[in-house]
Amino acid sequence: MGWHYRKSIKVGPFRINLSRHGVGHSYGNRRFHITTSPDGRRHLSVRLPGGFHVGKTFGSRRYHKHY
């Protein structure tokens, strides 16, 4: 069984995300959100009225997971 750690710190409109893989950050509001993960990927998401959600990930992993 693996272990997990995740902690978020909010600083104004920014959020700093700490995990066992490193430090990521995100910026946005309810409708529009950009996240950068510790491995360098960027995820853009937009929430539309009526419960619709559109998301796109840019980039690829810089490391491989070994379980």
Secondary structure by P-SEA (a helix, b strand, c coil): cbbbbbbbbbcccbbbbbcccbbbbccccccbbbbbcccbbbbbbbbcccbbbbbbbcccccccccc
